[in-house]
Amino acid sequence: MKISEMEREEYVLPGNTACHGCPSTICLRTVLKALKGRAILVIPACCTSVYMGPFPNSAIKVPVFNTAFASAAATASGIKASLEMQGDDTEVVVWAGDGGTYDIGLQALSGAAERGEDIIYICYNNEIYSNTGIQRSGATPFGAWTTTTWAGKTEHRKDVSEIMLAHGIPYVATASTGYLKDLYEKVKKAKEIKGFRYIEILAPCPPGWRFPMDKTVHMGKLAVESGMWILLESVNGRFRFTGVSRAIAEGKRKMRDLEEYLISQERFSHLSKKEIDEIRRYVQEKWSRLIKLEGEVDAAIAKFYV
């Protein structure tokens, strides 16, 4: 599929107050096109709740419910229950940043996943609390500068997509601003599945990561091509790599040097060789674990159906 073959109608309107090069607007446009605008968005405190504009106006052409930081998944669950009572099959979609997903909203997210609520939860992960001043979050990678880790974060990030895999929900996927066709197809696939669905998008933030505003899509591609961000999908427990990440896992494509990705952002400009080596070790370990997981899942399914 070509980008030109996507839904033509726009649901994120011009005149919004997002930063130039904002990955959230790029990806939300793509998500709403895949849903053909038939969705209700639940948005906790994040960049989107600001750039959509003040009530009663909105730069988003679908119904939006702005909610408290911690309660997006719970709010979406209630809206979906109400729609089901009315026989309305409109998709309820949480659109949340990593702060409202990895940290403040994790309890409601886990609860909704455990209950099997019929909603789509999408985290656009810019790896920081960008809207409130570029503070570190649970998604911030090791070594990254933020205003609260000015010497570089000393812990590795957690991975909510893997936490969602452990919940046994019917659909988990990751995507990147650099590969919008992949995102579009995953949202379309999620739409056809019932139950709790989780999609996480890497959303490179120009002011937060400190790179030029015209390089957002390039940075999203480089993250995947260097192996720092992995494209994957799990459908009813069947785990697999997708897109460029699949080619890398199968040995059909060589991974780009991780250092090329790191030096493209000023947030990593202070890193020592030892710290870069630690990031490289972490990335290699993650790849090894997921490659092993894909093989184990394939073997288990083959054995189960014999």
N, C-alpha and C positions, 0 to 999 in steps of 0.2 A: 504494500500500500504506500502511496505517495502522500506527502503532507497536503498536497492540493486536493486529494480525494477525501479529506476530512469534511465533516459537517461545516457548511459555509456560514451559518448564522453565528453571530458573536453574542456571548453572554456576559463577558467582562467588557464593560463599555469604556470608550475613550473619555478622557477627562478625569480619570481616577488619580489619586495622589501618591501612587507608588513611586519608589525610586526608579530612575532610569536603569534598565537592565534587570529589573526585579524578577527573580525566578518564580515567585509565587504567582504573579499575573500570567506569566508564560504558561505555567503548568495548569493553573485553574482554567484558563481558556481551553486547554486541551481536554481536561477532565469533563467540563460541561458540554463540550462538543460531542464527546464519546457518549454522554448520557442524553444527548439531544435536548438539553435544557429541562428535562423532566426530573427535577430533583429539588429537594429542600436542603439547604445548607445549614449546618449548625457550626457556628464559629466561636470558639473561646477567645479570650484576650490574645491578640497576636497582631502582626503587621496587617493582615487582611481586614481585621475589624476597624483599622484606621483608614486604609486607602479606599475602602468601599464608600466612605463619605458619611456625614452626620445624618441622623434621622431628621426628616422623613425621606431624604434622598438616598439613593444607592447606585453605585457603579456596577452592581451585579444584577443581571436580569433574571434572577430566580428568587423565590422566597428565601429569606435569611433570618435565622434566629441567633442573635448574639447572646452568649451565655457566659457565666463565670468561668474563670480559668480552670477550676478543678472538675467541672461537671459536664463537659461536652458529651461524653458517651452516655451518661445517664439521661441528659436532656434529649438526645437523639432517640434513646430507647422509648421515652415517653411519647414523643411525637409519632414514632412508628406505630406504637400501640394504638394511638388515637386514629391514625389513618386506616389501620387494619379494621377497626371497629366500623369505619365508614365504607369499607370495601375499596379503598383507594390504594393502588400499588405504586405510588410515587416513591422513588428512592429517597431515603434519608441519608445524607452524607455528612459526616464530620470532616471539617477542613481545619486542621490544627497544626500549629508549629511544634517544634520539638520540646519547647518549654511546657506546653500544655499536654504533651504526650509522654515524654520520657520522665518528667518530674512531677509537676503539679497535678496532672490528669491521669497518672498511671493507675491509680486505684479504680477509677470509674471505667477506664479502658479495660482493665483486667476483668472487672465484674461483668461488663457487657459481653466480653468474649466468652467468659465461663458460662454465662446464661444462654449463649447462642442467639443473641439479639439479631434480627434481620436488618442490619445496617451496614453501610460501607464506611470504614474509618480510614481517612487519608491523612498522613502526617507529611507535611512539607518540611523537611529537615534541613535547616540552614546552620545547624550545629552550634547555635548560640541563642541567647535571648536578644535578638537583634533590635526589636522595637523599643526596648526599654534601656538601651545603652550598651549593647554588645557584652553582656555578662556570660560567663560560662554556663553550660547546661550539662545534663547527663550525656548528651550526644556530642559534646565537644571532644575532639580527638586529642590524644596525648601530644604535649608540646605546643599546642596552639596558644597564641596570645589572645587574651580578652581583657576587658577592663578590670576583671576580678582575678585574672591569672596573668598579670603583667610580665612575669618571668617565664611563662609557659605552663600549661596545665600539667600536673604531675601524675595524673591517672589516665588510663585508657577509657574510651567511651564504652558504655553498655550498648547492647543491640536489641531494640524492642522488636524488630522483625523476628529474631530468634526466640524471644520470649513469647511472641504470638504463635510461632510454630509449636512451642511446648504446650500451648492451650488446646491444640488439636482442632483449630477452626478450619472450615472448608476452603478458605482461600487466603493465602499470604503472598505478597509480591513486593519487590523493590523496583524502583525506576529512577531515572535521572533526567534532569532538565536538558541534558545533552542528547537524549534519545526520545523525542516526543512521540514518534510512531510506536515505539515499545510501550510507552505510557498509555497511549490511546487504546491500543489493543488489550492491554491488561485491564483497563477500566471497563471496556466492553465485555470482556470475559467475566469480570467480577459481577457485572450487572445481571448475568444469566444464572448466577449461583445464588441459592438461598442460604440464609444464615449470616453469621458474622464474617465480614471480609475486611482484611487489613492491607493497605498499600502504603509504602513509605517511599517518598521521593527525595533524592538528594537535591537540595536547592541552594547552589552556591550564591552567597550574598556579597555583592561587590563592596559595600562600605564596611561590612563586618569582617570579611576575609581579606580586604585590602588588595583588590585587583581592579583593573579598569572596567568601567561599566559596560563596555561593548564586548566583554569576554565571558559573559555568563554561560552561554551555550558551550563555548570552547572549554571552559573549566568543567562543566558537567560531563563532557566527553572525556577529558583528560583524567578525571577521577576514575572513570570506568576502565579506560585503556591502561592505566597504571596499576590497576588492581586495588586501589584504595577503596573503591565502592563496587560492590558486586551485584549484578543483576540476577535475580532469582525469582522462582515462582513455586508455590506448593498448592496443588489442587487435590483436595480430599486426601491429604497425606502423601501425595506423589510429588516429591521434591525434584527440581531440576534447575540448572543454570539457563539463562536466556541471553539472546543477542551476543554482543561482544564477549561477555563473560563466559558464555558457553564455548565460543571459539577458543578462548584462552584455556579453559578447563580441559578441552579436548586436544590441546597442543597444536591447534590449527593457526593460532595467532600468538605472536610473541608479546608479552607484557611490556609496555613502555617503562622506562626507568622511573621509579617512584620519586626520585629526587627532582625530576622535571616538574612533577605536579606540585611538590612542596615549595620549590623556589619561585613558583609563579604567584605566590601569595605572600604578602608582607607579614601575615600573622605567623608565618613559620621562618621568617628571615633570620631569627636569632638562634636557630637550632645548631647544635654542635654535631660533629660526625657521630658521636656516641648516641645522641638522641635520634638522629636519622636512622641509624642502624637498629635502634629499639623499635621504631615505627615499622621498619622493613621486617623485622622479626615477627611483630604482631600481625602484620598483613599476611605473611607467609603461613603463619600458624592458623589464621582464620581460613585461608584458602584450603589448607590441608584438611581441616576439620569438615568443611562443607563438601569437598570432593569425596571424602570418606562417607559422609552422610548420604550423598546422592547414590553412591554404590551400595550402601547398606539398605537403603529404601528399595532400590531396584531388585536386590536379591531377596528381600523379605516379601515383596509383592509377587515375584516369580514363584517363590516357595509356597506362598499362601494359596495361589490359584492353581497349583499343580493338581 
